[in-house]
């Protein structure tokens, strides 16, 4: 079955007003439920069966009266999930293993990290046993799942922080900030001293344990950290102009300046100097596994992740920060910028497939209208069309899709032939027919 869906943006404060409805239009995938969205931030559009914002079914009669995708899956797990009705892994119940999103960041998201599957299960059980309500602001684990995620840029560029940077590169960028502070006659002496001390600390980094100690010092705060954050902010804000953009570390100063304006005095401003500063260009993607500290700074993209809402925050947020839990889940090994390349499946069809069972993403790009392309995902599939229109031919039925529309495809229709010129994303589980379910995940 091809089941048309409706979805509404989530109005988190960091979202850009009108951005998602402009991308998709005000019908189809981005129906706004007759609400007044004028001037309201549109941060994320969720396409899936997560209980936080499940996709709504356009015609409930097609789904046995179910009005939301999660309700239909609960009613008809075999019809909707096929072999995934038993769960993706041992111990899981039936459910869509992934969540597809459109993400629009006009302001930085929080510095955050996601747990492994094993840690999420232990943390969820521990907080349940302690009687902490799921809605409590101090709750760390909202579900027993991990949350690896991938982001693909739709805007010309997206800025992000992702993973701890090579120690030598960290020393270089912090050294540049320290030199600029020394050259600034209006920089307070305490600020110059704080940056000089921080520069010495990062030059001494040699192991993950060294980095753990430095991150702990920053997160615990105090007068010395406050002086460091003020000095770092001053350097970034002083150099954040068009004339500086060709200079080395201009990108870093620009991102730090953005953080300083949004979250003045936050230790995350200094912590961000330890991370990879990445500019993702249109069509490029990054993959963020468990333990990777990251934050999206600005831009519009497609995000896909395991269907979890577990977030451990480390800064740039007024929300709850649990420093011991965060430090226990962080991976302190420096990593290169975590780009993930697409694999060409056929002309005009690209696949992004991290080495995880939860999800993969296929993109069909515009081509001559009579071109036929085939989506070979296995399992429950979500389609989102950004532009154009096409005929969809499944194993049993046919349908159509056009710009701004989203469709859930049951497994018995796969593979799907796409006939027409569209920019279309297809999300599905990361397994294929050679793999078996249920399975254990080796976290």
N, C-alpha and C positions, 0 to 999 in steps of 0.2 A: 504493500500500500504506500502511496505517496500522500502524506498528511500535511496540509498547509498549517502553518503556525503563526501566532502573533507573539510579539515580545515588546516590552517597554523598557526604556532606559532607566538606570538607577542614578539618582541625583546626588552622588557624593560631591562634596564641596570642591574637589580638585578637577572636576569635569568642566568641559567647555560648553557653554550654552549653545544649543542648536546644532552641535557638531555631528551627532549621530543621525539625527533626523535629516540633516542636509546630505549626509553620505547616502542614506538609504531611502529618503523620501518619507512621507507621513502615512504611507499605506504599507501593506505587506508586512515585512519583518519588523518595521518600526512603528506599528500602530500605537498611538499614545493614549488610548483609552479615553479620548475626549477631555483629557486633563489640559490645563493651561500650562504649556511648557515654555512660554515666552520668557526668556531671560533666566530660565532654570538650568543649572549645570546638568549636562548629560555625560556621565562618566563611563558607564559600562552598560552594554546590552548583553544579557545572558541568554544563550540559546541552549537549552538542555532540560534536564529533569531535576536539577538541584532544588531542594525545598525552599531555599532562600528566595528564588525568583523563577519558578518553573515556566517554561513556554506554555502559552495558552493555545488551545485547539480551536481553529476557526469554525469548524463544523463538528460539534460534539457527537452528532448522530453517527459519524463515520467511526467513532471510537467508543461505541457502546455507551454513550452519554457522558463519558469523561470530559471534563472541561480543561484539564491541564495534562501535560505530558507525563508527569510523575504519577498522576492518578491512573492514567491508562496503562502505564507499565505495571503498576501494582495490580490492576484488574486482569491484565493479559500478558504476563511476563514472557511466555513462550512466543506469542505472536509478535511482540514488540522487540524482544531481545534475541530470539533464536537460541543458539547454544550458550549465550551469555545469561540466560535465565537462571543458571545455576550459580552465577556470580563470576567475577573475573578471577578470583583466587579463593583458595580454601578459607572458609570463615566469613566470606562476603555474602550478603544477600543479593537478590536481583536488583539491578539498577544500571543506569547508563554510566559507563565508567569514565566518561570525560565531560567537560563543560567547555563550550565554545563561546567566546566573547568578542564583541567589538569594544575596544578600549580607547578613550579619548582623554588625554591628560593635558589640561591647560596649566596645571601646577604640579609640583612634585608629589609623588606618593611617598609613603613612609619607607624608611629603611627596614627591610624585613627579611626573614628566612623561613623556610618551610621544613617540617620534620620528615624523617624517613617513615616508611610504613610501620616499622616495628616501634619506633618512638611515639608515633601518633596513637597507636593502639594502647601502649602503656600509659601515655598521658591522658587519653580519654577515659580509660578505666579508673585511673587514679583520681581524676577530678570528679568523676561520677561517684566514686566511693566516698569522697570528701563532701558530697552534697552540694557542690557548686552549681548553681543553675546555668543552663546553656546560655541564657541571656545576660549573665553577670559580666560586667565590664572587665573583671579580673580573670575571666575564663580564658585559658590558652588554647584548649583543644575542643573544637565544636563537633568533631566527628572522629572516627577511628581510621582516617585515611591520610595518605601522604598527598603532596601537591606539587609534583614537578610541573613545569609550565614552559611554554614556548611562545614567543612574541614575534610577529612579522609586521614590518612597517608598511603602512598604507600612505602616510604623509611623505613628503619629500625626504624628511629626516625624522628620526626619533632619537632623543637623548636618553641615555640610561646609565646607571651605575650597576656593575655586575661582577661580583667575585673579587677576592683580594688580589691586588696587583703585584707583579714581580717586585721584590724588595729593592732592587737597584733603581727601578723606575719610580718607586715611591720616594726613595731618597732624593732623586733628581727633582721631582715636582715640589717636594717640601723644601728642598734647598732653594729652589727658585722663589718660593713664597718668602723664605727667610731673607734672601738678598733684597727683595723688593721692600720688605719691612725696614731693613737697615737703611735703604735709600730714601725712605719716606720720613722727612723731618717732623711731620706731625704725628707719626706713630708713637704712642706712649712707650717709654722705656720698658715698662713691664711687658708690653706686647712684643717688643723686639726680643727680650729675654725669653719669653715663652716660646716663640717660634724657633729661636736658636736651640733651646733645650729640646723641643720636639724634633728638630732636624737631627740632633745628635742621637736621639732615641731611635729614629727610623734607620739611621745609618748603622746602628748596632744590631738591627734585626738579622737573625740568621736561621731561626727555626720557627715552626708553627707555635711552639710554646712561648717564644719571645713575642710573637704577634698577639697571642692570647692575653699576655700580660699587658700589652699596650692598649688593646681594645678594652680590657677590663678597667684600666685606669681612666680611659676616656668616658666610658659609660657611667662609672661611679661618680664622676664629676668632682667639683670642688673649686676653690679659688684659682688654682693653677690652670685647670681646664677652662674655666670661664675666661681667663686672660688669653689663653691660646685661641679660643673660638673668636673672641673679639678681634684679635690680631689677624687671623686668617680671613675673617669677614672683611676687615678694612682693606686688606691687600686685594681681595677679589673685587670688591665694589669700586675701588680706585682704578682698576685696570679693565673694567667691563665697559669698553667703548669700541666703536667700529675700527678705530685706528690700531687697536692692539690685536686684531683677529689673526694677523699673519704670524705673530710671534709664537715661540714655543710655549706650550701649556696655556694658550689662549682659551682652548676649549674647557680646560679644567677651571680656569678662573671664571669663565662664563657660567658654568654649572654651579660652582660654589657661590657665586654672586646671587644666582637665582635662589639657592637654598637659604642664603643669609637674609634675603628680603622676605621670604615666606616664613622662616622659622628663626628669627633673631635669637642668638644666645644658645641654640640647641647644640649639644655635643656632637650630634650627627653631622654637623658642618665640618668639623675637623676629622671625624671618622671617614667621611666621604673621600678624603685625600688618600686613604689607604686602598681604595677600590679602583677597578678599571672604569675609566670614563669612555663611554662608547657612543658613537653616532651611527645609528642603523639607518641605512638608506632604503628608499622604497623597494620593496621586494626582498630585502635581506631579513634574516631571522636569527634570533638567539634562543638557546635552550638553557633553562635554569634548573638543575637537579636539586635534590634535598641538600641543605647545608649551605647553599650559595646566598650570601647576603647581596641584596639588590634593591634598586628603586628605579622606577620609571620617572623621568623628569618632565618630559613634554612630548607630545606627538599623538598620532592616530594610528592604530594598528589592530590586527587580528590576534587574539590570544586564545590558546587552547591549553587545557590543564586537566589533571585528574580531578574528579568531581568532589573536591574538598574545599572547606573554608577555613583551614588551619593556617593562621598567620602569627608568627612570633616577631614582634616589632622591636627595632633597635634605635629608633630616633626619628626626627622629623615628623612628629605626630603628637597630638594631645592625648592619644589613647594609651592604654595600659602597656607598660614595658616590664617584663619579668627578666631582670638581668641574669640571674643564675640559669634559668631555663634557656634563655637565648644563647648564652655562652656554651651550654652543654650541647646545643644542636648545631652550632656554627662549624663549618669546615674552614680551618685556618691555613690550608695549603694554598699558596698563590696559584692562580690559573690564568691562562691567556683569555682575551675576550671570547666568550662562549658562543661564537657563531656556529650555526648549523646550516649546511649546504643542502640545496634541493637536489633530488635525483630525477632526471628526465625519464618519464614513463613512456610517452609518445610525443609527437609534435603537439605542443600546446598544453601538455599535461605534466605537472611537476608534483613531486611528493616530498614532504618533510617527515622523516621518520626517526625520532629518537629511539634509542635502544631500551624502550620500556613497553610494557603491554597495554598501558592505559589509553594511548591515543596516537594517532598520526593524522596528518593534514595533507589534503590534495588540493592543488589549485589548477583550475581550467582557465586559460587566458583567452582573450578575444582572438577570433580567426574568421575566415570566410564563413558566411552563414550556413553553407551546406556541409561544412566539415563535421564529421562524426568523431567524437571522443568517448572513451570508455573509462568509467570510474570502477576500479577493481577492489574497493574496500570490502572487508568481510565483517559483517555484523551490523548493528543498528547505526544508521548514518544520518548526519545532519547536513543539509545543503543551505548555503546562504549565497544569494546572487547580488553582486554589487552593480553590475551594468549589463545591458543587453537583454535578450530573451532567447529561450531555447525550449525544445521539446525533450522530455525525459522519457526514455523507453526502458522499462524494467522487464523482468522475467515474466510478469503476469499482467501488468497494466501500464498505462502511459499517463503522463501529466505534462504540465508546462510550468515554467518558472521565468520570472522576469525581475528586473532591477528592484531591489528592496524587499524581495520575498524570501521566506525561509520555508523549508520542507523537511519533514522527518520521513526517512525511508526505512521500511521494515526489511529485515534481512532476506526475506523470500523474494524480494525484487532484484537483488544484486546478481551480477553487475549491472550498472546503469549506463545506458548510452545517452550522450548529450549531443543533440543535433541543433546547432545554432551558434551564434557568436555571443559569448558571455564571458564576464569575469566572475568566476564562481568558485567558492570554497566548499570542500566536502570534508567533514570530520568523521572519523570512525575509530574503533579500537586499534591498538597497535599490533595485534596479532593477525595472522592470516590462517588459511585453512590447514597449513602444515603444523600449526601449533595446537596444543590441547588446552582445554579448560575443564574444570577449575584448575588453578595452578598456584604454587607457592611463590612468593616474591622474596628474594634473598637479600633483604635489608639487614 
